[in-house]
Amino acid sequence: MQKKERNIIIILVVSIVAVLGIIAAIFVMKGGDFLPGLSKDKEVTQQVSSVSGEELDGILRQQPMYVSGIHYYYKGSEERFTHDAMGASVFNSSDVSAKSFIVAFCAFDKDGNPIKIRQPNETGEGGYIRTVTYDYAKANGDKTSLNPNETCTDILMFVNNQPQIVTVKACVKSYVSTEDITWDNPYYKTFTDIYAGKELNE
C-alpha cells in the first residue's frame, strides 16, 4: 500500500473516532444510556412534567412505605375529635421495621382548588403542604415500631379550615428504621410540585 493511501486511511479512522466521541459526549450530556442494563434509576430521574397525578399515585404505592388509605374526620364524630382532622393509614411494605415516619398532606375544596391547611390555634394563614411526624413508640406505648407488612391507621392532623376540606392527598415523606437508617422519598418533590398549591385535576 502506498504511503499516500495509508495516510488517507489513517485520516478517515481518526475522523470516525472523533465523530463517535462527539456523539457519545452529546448523548451523555442529555442523560442517555448506551445499554438497557445501564439505564438510570427511573424513580430518581423521571421528571415531574412526564408524571400525572394518577401515575404518581400508582408509583407511590410501589414504595417501601406508602399511604394506603386517607380519611377525613369531622369535629364531634368521636370524642377525641375536638376539631376536624385529616387522617392517613400507612403500610410498611419494606423488609425493615420503622420507628418513626413523616407524612405530608395537601388539601382541596369541593371544586378542586388548593386549600392552605391551618391547624387549631394557628395564627398564620397556614400552608399548602403540611407534615406530621409520627413517633411509633410514643404513640403506641408497648409497641415500638411498624413492622414489615403492618399498617398504622392513626396518623392524624387536626385542622381548622374554611372553606371545608373535601379532598386530601398524602404521601410518606421519609421514615427511620429501628437501625437508624433514614429513607427519603425520591418522589416527594414530585408530590409537592403536582399537589401543593395546584388545582386538582381528577
LOGU-301733 format. One record per atom (N, C-alpha, C, O): residue in three letters; y, z, x. Coordinates in steps of 0.1 Angstrom, whole numbers, plus 5000, padded with zeros to 4 digits. Last residue first. Layout:
ALAYZX/...
REM end
This chain:
GLU515953854412/GLU514553854408/GLU514353804394/GLU513253804389/ASN518253934433/ASN517853804427/ASN516353804424/ASN515553774433/LEU520754164434/LEU519254154433/LEU518954024426/LEU519354004415/GLU523354144458/GLU522954124444/GLU521454104444/GLU520854024452/LYS523654394484/LYS523454254479/LYS523054254465/LYS522354344460/GLY523754644495/GLY524954584491/GLY524854444486/GLY525954374484/ALA520654584508/ALA521754674509/ALA523154604506/ALA523554524514/TYR518754364508/TYR518954454496/TYR520254544497/TYR520854564486/ILE518654214532/ILE518354154519/ILE518854234507/ILE519254184497/ASP519254384552/ASP520054264551/ASP519854194537/ASP520754134532/THR517354584549/THR518754614547/THR519554494545/THR520454484536/PHE515054434556/PHE515154504543/PHE516654534540/PHE517054504529/THR515654364582/THR515454264572/THR515654324558/THR516254264549/LYS515554614594/LYS516854544593/LYS516754434583/LYS517754404576/TYR512854674591/TYR513854754584/TYR515154684583/TYR515754684573/TYR510754544603/TYR511354474592/TYR512454554585/TYR512954514574/PRO509654714622/PRO510354594627/PRO511054514616/PRO511854434619/ASN509855054619/ASN509554934611/ASN510354814616/ASN511554824616/ASP508555244645/ASP509755194638/ASP509455064631/ASP508954974637/TRP506655524652/TRP506555384647/TRP507855344640/TRP508255414630/THR506255754677/THR507055704667/THR506855554664/THR506855474673/ILE504056014684/ILE504355874687/ILE505055814675/ILE504655834663/ASP503056274682/ASP504456254685/ASP504756104690/ASP505556084698/GLU500656294671/GLU500656294685/GLU502056264691/GLU502156224702/THR501056274644/THR500756404649/THR500656414664/THR500756524670/SER503756024643/SER502356064642/SER502156214647/SER503156264653/VAL506455944624/VAL506056014636/VAL504656064634/VAL504356134625/TYR507955644611/TYR507155764609/TYR506755814623/TYR506855744633/SER510455454593/SER509755494605/SER508855614602/SER508955674591/LYS511055344568/LYS511855304580/LYS511155344593/LYS511155264602/VAL509455224541/VAL509355324552/VAL510155274564/VAL509855164569/CYS511655134513/CYS510655104524/CYS510555214534/CYS511555294535/ALA512655034480/ALA512455134490/ALA511455084501/ALA510555004498/LYS514754984452/LYS513954924463/LYS513755024474/LYS514755094477/VAL515155014417/VAL515155084430/VAL514255004440/VAL513154954436/THR517054974388/THR516054914397/THR516254984411/THR517355004416/VAL518955134375/VAL517855074368/VAL516755024377/VAL515555044373/ILE521455384375/ILE520455304383/ILE519255264374/ILE518755334367/GLN524455364356/GLN523055404357/GLN522155314366/GLN522255194366/PRO527555344375/PRO526655314364/PRO525155364367/PRO524855394378/GLN526855674384/GLN527355594373/GLN527955464379/GLN528755474388/ASN524755924398/ASN525355794398/ASN525755744384/ASN525155774374/ASN523456124417/ASN524456144407/ASN525256024405/ASN526356004411/VAL520156204428/VAL521256114427/VAL522256154416/VAL521756224406/PHE517556304450/PHE518356334438/PHE519656254439/PHE520356244450/MET514756154461/MET516256164465/MET516956184452/MET516956094443/LEU511456234472/LEU512456234462/LEU513856224468/LEU514156284479/ILE508156184475/ILE509356174482/ILE510556144473/ILE510556044466/ASP505456234465/ASP506556324461/ASP507856314470/ASP508456414473/THR503056134472/THR503656084459/THR504956154456/THR505556134445/CYS501255994497/CYS502156104494/CYS503056054483/CYS503655954483/THR497855914502/THR499155874496/THR499956004494/THR499456104489/GLU495555814528/GLU496055904518/GLU497455864514/GLU498155784520/ASN494555664549/ASN494155634535/ASN494455734525/ASN493855744515/PRO495055914574/PRO494755774570/PRO494155764556/PRO493355844552/ASN497256194562/ASN496156134570/ASN495855984566/ASN496355944555/LEU500056354567/LEU499556254558/LEU498456174566/LEU498756104575/SER499856704576/SER500056564579/SER499556474568/SER498656514560/THR499456974570/THR500456944579/THR500756794582/THR501656754589/LYS499057194544/LYS498657064549/LYS499757004557/LYS500956994553/ASP500157434537/ASP498957444545/ASP498457304550/ASP497657294558/GLY503157294530/GLY502657424534/GLY501357414543/GLY501457394555/ASN504557064523/ASN503157094517/ASN502457214522/ASN501357244518/ALA506957044535/ALA506857014520/ALA505557054514/ALA505457074502/LYS506557104561/LYS507557184553/LYS507357164539/LYS507557254531/ALA504656904568/ALA504357044568/ALA505257134560/ALA504857224553/TYR506156664565/TYR504956694557/TYR504656834556/TYR504256894546/ASP509356584560/ASP508556664569/ASP507356714561/ASP507456794552/TYR511056304554/TYR510056384547/TYR509256454558/TYR508456384565/THR514356204550/THR513356234560/THR512356334554/THR512756444549/VAL515755934533/VAL515156064531/VAL514156094542/VAL513256014544/THR518755734531/THR517355764536/THR517055914534/THR517855994533/ARG520355464515/ARG520355604519/ARG518855634523/ARG517955574518/ILE522655204511/ILE521355244515/ILE521355384520/ILE522255424528/TYR525255204501/TYR524255114495/TYR522855134500/TYR521955094493/GLY526655534496/GLY526255424504/GLY525255334497/GLY524455384489/GLY529455734486/GLY528055704487/GLY527855584496/GLY528755534503/GLU532055824484/GLU531655724474/GLU530155684476/GLU529655604468/GLY532056184488/GLY532456044491/GLY531855954481/GLY531355994471/THR531056424480/THR532456394477/THR532756254479/THR533756204474/GLU528056534464/GLU528656454475/GLU530056414471/GLU530356364459/ASN526756674445/ASN527856744452/ASN528356664464/ASN529056714472/PRO523956454446/PRO524756564440/PRO525656634449/PRO525256664461/GLN524656134462/GLN523856254460/GLN524656364453/GLN525856364454/ARG524955794454/ARG525655924456/ARG524756034453/ARG524056034443/ILE524755464463/ILE523955584460/ILE524755714464/ILE525155724475/LYS526255194450/LYS526355294461/LYS525755424456/LYS526155474446/ILE524354924438/ILE525055044435/ILE525055134447/ILE524055154454/PRO524354574432/PRO524054684441/PRO524954804437/PRO526054794433/ASN523254424401/ASN524354454411/ASN524054574419/ASN523554674414/GLY521554384381/GLY521054344395/GLY522154364405/GLY522054324417/ASP522254474357/ASP522554334359/ASP522154294374/ASP522454174378/LYS521654744357/LYS520854654348/LYS521154504351/LYS520254424347/ASP522054814393/ASP522254844379/ASP521454744371/ASP520654664376/PHE520154944421/PHE520854834414/PHE520954874399/PHE520254954394/ALA519655084455/ALA519655094440/ALA520454984434/ALA521454924440/CYS517455164482/CYS518555084477/CYS518455084461/CYS517355084456/PHE516155394506/PHE516355354492/PHE517555264490/PHE518655284497/ALA513755474531/ALA515055424528/ALA515055364513/ALA514155304509/VAL512055744546/VAL512055634535/VAL513455604532/VAL514355684530/ILE510455854574/ILE511755834568/ILE511655714558/ILE511055614561/PHE508056124581/PHE508455984579/PHE509755974572/PHE510256064565/SER505656324598/SER506956304592/SER507256154590/SER506656074598/LYS503056314607/LYS503656444603/LYS504956434597/LYS505456534590/ALA500256114601/ALA501756114602/ALA502256254598/ALA501856304587/SER497356004618/SER497956094608/SER499456104611/SER499856104623/VAL496155664621/VAL496655794627/VAL497255874615/VAL497555824605/ASP495555414613/ASP494355494617/ASP494855624623/ASP494055694631/SER497355324582/SER497055324597/SER495855404600/SER495155464591/SER498155344557/SER497055254559/SER496755244574/SER495855164578/ASN499455574536/ASN499155564551/ASN497955474553/ASN496755514551/PHE501855524512/PHE500455514515/PHE500355494530/PHE500955414536/VAL504155694492/VAL503955634505/VAL502455634508/VAL501855744507/SER506255674464/SER504955704469/SER504755634482/SER505055514482/ALA509555784456/ALA508655684462/ALA507355754466/ALA507255864470/GLY512255824433/GLY511055874440/GLY510255754445/GLY510355644440/MET515455934424/MET514655824428/MET513455884435/MET513555974443/ALA516656144397/ALA516056134411/ALA515256004413/ALA514555954404/ASP519256324380/ASP518356204382/ASP517756204396/ASP518456254405/HIS518956684383/HIS519756554384/HIS518756444383/HIS517556464385/THR517056864381/THR518456914377/THR519356794377/THR520556804372/PHE513956864378/PHE514956754379/PHE516256804373/PHE516556774361/ARG512257074373/ARG512757064387/ARG513856954388/ARG514656954398/GLU511457034347/GLU512357154350/GLU512957134364/GLU514157174366/GLU511756694338/GLU510956804342/GLU511956914347/GLU513056884350/SER513856564326/SER512556524322/SER511456624327/SER510356634321/GLY516356644336/GLY515756724325/GLY514356674321/GLY513756744313/LYS517256324346/LYS517656464345/LYS516956534333/LYS517156484322/TYR514556104352/TYR515756134345/TYR515956284345/TYR515056364344/TYR513255934379/TYR513156044370/TYR514456084365/TYR515456094372/TYR511555654389/TYR512855704386/TYR512755814376/TYR512155794365/HIS509455534416/HIS509655604403/HIS511155634401/HIS511955644411/ILE507255314432/ILE508655364431/ILE508755414417/ILE508255364407/GLY504555284456/GLY505055304442/GLY506455354442/GLY506855434451/SER504055244483/SER503055194473/SER503555204459/SER502955144450/VAL505655184512/VAL505855234499/VAL504955164489/VAL505055044486/TYR503455224541/TYR504355154532/TYR504555224519/TYR503755314515/MET502255194573/MET502655284563/MET503655214554/MET504655154559/PRO501454954586/PRO500655074587/PRO500955184578/PRO500155264574/GLN501954674562/GLN502254754574/GLN501454884574/GLN500854914564/GLN501754514541/GLN500754494551/GLN500954584563/GLN500254574573/ARG503854564525/ARG502654624521/ARG501454594530/ARG500354644528/LEU505854404537/LEU505954554539/LEU504554614535/LEU504254714541/ILE505154154528/ILE504954184542/ILE504954334544/ILE504154384552/GLY505854164501/GLY504454144505/GLY504154184519/GLY503154234523/ASP508554204503/ASP507754304496/ASP506254294500/ASP505654394502/LEU509253954515/LEU509354074523/LEU508554194516/LEU507954264524/GLU508853784494/GLU507953764506/GLU508053894514/GLU507053944520/GLU510853874477/GLU509453874472/GLU508453874484/GLU507553944485/GLY513153814492/GLY512853954488/GLY511353964484/GLY510754064488/SER512253574518/SER512853614505/SER512453754502/SER511653814509/VAL513053464550/VAL512253554542/VAL512953594529/VAL514053634529/SER514653314565/SER513453254561/SER512553344553/SER511453304550/SER516853484572/SER517053364564/SER515853294559/SER515853224549/VAL515753664590/VAL516053704576/VAL516153584567/VAL515653584556/GLN513153534611/GLN514553554608/GLN514653584593/GLN513853544585/GLN510653674631/GLN510953604619/GLN512353634615/GLN512753754614/THR509953844652/THR510853734655/THR511253654642/THR512253584643/VAL508154044644/VAL509354084652/VAL510353964652/VAL511553994651/GLU506053914631/GLU506654034625/GLU507954074631/GLU508854124625/LYS505153724648/LYS506053684637/LYS506753794631/LYS507853784625/ASP505053734682/ASP504753814670/ASP505653784659/ASP506853814660/LYS504553394694/LYS505253524694/LYS504853604681/LYS504353544671/SER501653234707/SER502753244697/SER503253384697/SER502553484698/LEU499553164722/LEU500653234729/LEU501853254719/LEU502953284724/GLY497753024708/GLY497353154712/GLY498453234719/GLY498353354720/PRO499052774705/PRO498952864694/PRO498553004698/PRO499053104692/LEU501252704733/LEU499852714728/LEU499852804716/LEU500552904716/PHE503952694736/PHE503252584740/PHE501752584735/PHE501252474732/ASP506652784715/ASP505352824721/ASP504552704724/ASP504452614716/GLY510252834715/GLY508952754712/GLY507852814719/GLY507952894729/GLY512852924717/GLY511753014713/GLY510452944709/GLY509653004702/LYS514652764729/LYS514652764714/LYS513552844708/LYS513352854696/MET514052794755/MET515352854750/MET515352854735/MET516052944729/VAL511652654757/VAL511652794758/VAL512852864753/VAL512852964746/PHE512552394753/PHE511552444744/PHE511552604744/PHE511552664734/ILE514152354776/ILE514752354762/ILE513852414752/ILE514352484743/ALA512152374796/ALA513352474795/ALA513952474782/ALA514252584776/ALA510552154790/ALA510052284789/ALA511152394788/ALA510952484780/ILE512351944795/ILE511851964781/ILE511252104780/ILE511552164769/ILE512751984822/ILE513951994813/ILE513452014799/ILE513952104792/GLY510151924832/GLY510752054834/GLY511952084825/GLY512152194820/LEU509851664825/LEU508951764819/LEU509551904820/LEU509451984811/VAL511751554842/VAL511951544828/VAL511151644820/VAL511551704811/ALA510651614867/ALA511951664864/ALA512151664849/ALA512651764843/VAL508251464866/VAL508151614867/VAL509551674863/VAL509551784856/ILE509351204865/ILE508551254854/ILE508451404854/ILE508651474844/SER510551204890/SER511351184878/SER510651244866/SER511251304858/VAL508451214908/VAL509451324908/VAL510251314895/VAL510651424890/VAL507150974901/VAL506451104899/VAL507451214898/VAL507351304890/LEU509050784909/LEU508650794895/LEU507950934892/LEU508250994882/ILE509150834936/ILE510350854928/ILE509950864914/ILE510550954906/ILE506550764944/ILE507050904946/ILE508250934937/ILE508351034931/ILE506650494938/ILE505650584930/ILE506150724932/ILE506150804922/ILE508550404956/ILE508750384942/ILE507950484934/ILE508350544924/ASN507250464980/ASN508450524977/ASN508850514962/ASN509250614956/ARG505150284979/ARG504850424979/ARG506150504975/ARG506050604968/GLU506450044980/GLU505750074968/GLU505450224967/GLU505550284956/LYS507450055006/LYS508350044995/LYS507750084982/LYS508350154974/LYS505150055022/LYS505950175022/LYS506950175010/LYS507150275004/GLN502249925005/GLN503449915013/GLN504350035011/GLN504250105001/MET498850005009/MET500050005000/MET501250005009/MET501350085019/
REM end
